[in-house]
């Protein structure tokens, strides 16, 4: 399968597969975000998800992938570092502001920075129609955050701190998307790289979550938390693995933009599954985001 994936790099078939992978990643990332919503504090939830991801990845490393080659260790350590700081900013943002405010700010900040980084690092180019699409998508996501912000009654200082951490998280989304795309190409073996990525980048928050759980005066029941973590770990493989493979076989900027349609899918999950209210303004913004993604795709043909 590795040879097949590598044979698609830079081909029209690869571009089509990248589109499918990015959209699957978007749907699963919306589910990933909804899974983290509300039941436990963000440190515990992320710790449970990362603990499950370690448990899922260890057998694959032991019986199939093996350990990375010596030259890949510095690359993987850098991957671990950038993802650690991303998860740290997300946990700090979720502590201080609502999910419906934080998530769109993070996802809206990322695409523009990622496209600029892809142009600088990978030599990608984007036409006026695609830039219009990026503007519509990011603008729609950020307007969605403002709409959600108007409905919040949280402490103003905490809200400001939450938004600052969310913007930092958005910048780190661009950083890890670009770096991961470079690293998976450098590895020469994308599927094994994914297994190493999931194992090594999940150890940190698994340990932080365990430490936090043991020091909580009223810790939640372990089994519901563990089941939530297991579901999150499996979804993470689809979400993060999907977008990383999309950036391998397709264009990095386009894949990143398509992945951010997760905000539309998150709103649909909230509407139909969580029974949240979605008024005409939010619906219009969802259409705006989707139109932006379509323009990015069509403008590149």
N, C-alpha and C positions, 0 to 999 in steps of 0.2 A: 504493500500500500504506500510505503514511503516513496518508492520509485515513481509510482503513479502521481502522487501529489507533486513531487519535484518536476515531473514532466509537464505539469499544467502551468507552472510559473510563467507569467508573461503572455499567456495564450488567451484567445477569446473564451475557450472552455473554462480556463482558470478564473476569468473575470465573472463568468456566470455562477460558478461554484462559490466564489467569494461573496456574491450577492446573497445567495441562499444561506451560507454560513453566517453572514453578518445579521440577517433577519432572524435566523434561529437563535443566535446569540442575544439579540434584542428581546425576543419573547422570553427567553429563559432568564435574562437579567432582570426583567420586570418581575418575574416570579420570585427571583432571588431577593429583590428588594422588598416585596410584599411579605416574604417569609421572615424578614428581620423586623417587621413592623410591630412594635407594641408589647409583645408577650414578655420579653426580658430586657434588661439593660443591654446596650449595644456591645459592650465588652464581653459579656457572657455569651451572647448570641454568636458573635464573630468567633469567639474562642471555641464554641461547640462546633461550628461549621468547619473551622480549620482543624480541629481535632479529628473530626470525621474524615476530612480530606487526607490527613496524614495516614489514618487507618486504611483508607481506600488505596493510597499510593504505595505504601510499603510493600505489599505483595507483588505489585507490578515491578518495582525496582529489584526486589529480591529474586524473582523468578523469570523476568524478561528483560527489563531495560538495563540492569546493571548500573554501575557507577559511571559518572561522566569522565571523559578523558581529562588529563591534567590541564590542558589549555582552556577547557570550558569552566573550570571552577571559578576563576575571577569574574567571568561573564555572569554565571549563576548567582554569585554573591552580590553583584550589583543589581540583578533582578530582584533578589530578596530584599535588598535595602530600599529600592524605590517602591516596592509593593508594601513594605512595612510602614513607610511614612504615609502612603496613601491610606492604608487601613487605620493608622493612627489619627489622621485628620478626619476621616469619616466618623470614627467613634467619638471624637471630641465635638464634631458638628452635631451628631445625633443626640449627644448629651444636652445640648443647649438649645436646639431648635427642632421643630417638627419635621418628620420625614417628608411630608408633602412640600415643605419649603426647601429643605436641604437637597433632596434628590434632584429636582430640576435645576438648581443652581450648579451643582456639580456636573450634571450631564450637559448643561447648556454652555458652560465655560470650555469644556474639553474640545469640541469639534474644530473651532477656529484655530486654536493653538496647535492641534494635531495636524491639520492641513498645512499650516505654515511650517511645522517641523518636518513633515513628509516632503515638502518642497525642498527644504534645506538639506536633509539627510539622504533622501532617495532620488532627488532630481525630478519629482513628479510635478506636473503642471496642470493648472485648472483654468478653464475659460470663464467668461463673464456669466454665462447661465449657471455654471456650477457655483460660482461665488454668490450669486443671488440665492441659490438653493441653500448654501451654508448659512447665509444671513437669515433666511426665513426660518430654517430649522433652529438655529441657536437663539434667534430672537423670540420665536414662539415658545421655546422651552423656558427662557428667562422671564417672559411675560407670564407664563404659567406659574412660575415661582412667585412673582409679584402678586398675582391673583390669590394664590394660597396664603401669601404673607398678610394680605388685607383681612383674612379671616382669623388670624391668630391673635391671642390675647396674652402672650407670654411676656415675661420681664424683658424690657427693651434692651438692657445691657447684655443679657444672655442671648437674645436674638441677634444682636450685632456680632457677638463673638461667634455664634453659630454660623452666621453668613460668611464671616471671614475664614473660618475653617473650611466651609463648603467651597469657597473660591479657591483656596489652597488645594483642596481635593480635586477640583476641576483641572488645575494646572498639572497635578500629579497624574491624572488620567491621561493627559496628553503625553507626559513624560514616559509613563510605563507603556502606553500603546506604541510609541515610536521605538523605545528601547527594546521592547519584547519582539517587535517586528524585525529589528536588526539582529537580535540574538537568535531567534528561531531560524533565520536564514543562515547565520554563521554556523549553527550547529551541524547542518548537513543531514540531520536525522530528526525531523520535526516531531514525530510521535514520541520518541524517547525523550526529547527535550521537554515536551508537555508533562510527562510523568515526573521528571526531575523538578520542573517548575512547581508543580502542585505539591510535591513532597517538601522541598526545602523552603518554599515561601509560606508554608502553613504552620511550621513548627513554632514560630514566634508567638502568634496570637493564641495558639493552642495552649502554650504554657502560661501566657498572661491570663487567659480565661480560667484555667485551672487554679491559678493562684488567687484570683479574685473570688472564685466560687468558694474556696476553702476559707477565706477570710470574711465572708458575708455573715452577718448576725442571723439573717433569716433567708438562707439560701433556698431557691426554688427546688421542687422535686427534680431529681436528676433525669429520670427517663423521658418525660416530655421534652426536656431540653436536648437530650441526646438524640431523640428522634428528629427534632427540628434541625439539629446539626447534621444528621445523616442526609436528610432531604436536601439541605443547603449544599453539602459537599458534592452530591451527585449533580445538582443543578450547576454548581460552579464549574465542573468539568465541561459541561455543555456550553455554558455562557462564555467563560474566559478561553477555554480551548477553541471554541468556534471562532471567536474574533481573531485569535492569534493565527489560526490556520487561514482565515480570510485574508489577513495582511500578508501571508506568505504567498498565496496563489493569485491574489489580486492587488489592487492599489491600496496603500495604507490609509490615505486620507478618505477615500470613498468608503472603505470598510468601517472606519471610525465614525463617519457621519451616519451611515445606515444603522450602526449599532445604537446610536442615540435615539432612534425611534422607540427605544425601550420606554421612554416617557409616555408615549401614546399607549403602548401596551399596558403600562402600569396604571394609567388612568382607566383603561377598559377593564382591567382586573378589579380596580376599586369600584367601578360602576356596576359591573355585572356580578362579581363574586362577593366583594366586601360590602356591597349595597351602599356605597358612598354616593352622595349627590353630585351629579355632573350637569351644570347649567349650560345655557347656550354660549356663554363666553368661553368656558373651558372647552366646549365642543369645537368652537371656531379655532381656538389655539391648537387643538389636536389636528385639525385639518391643515392648518398652516405648517405645522411640523412635518406632517406627511407629505405635503406639497414640496417642501424644501428638500426632503430626501429624494423624491422623484426627480426633481430638477438636477440634483447632483448626479444621479445616475444617467438621465437622458442627455445632459449636457456634455458628458464624457464620450458620447458615441459619435 
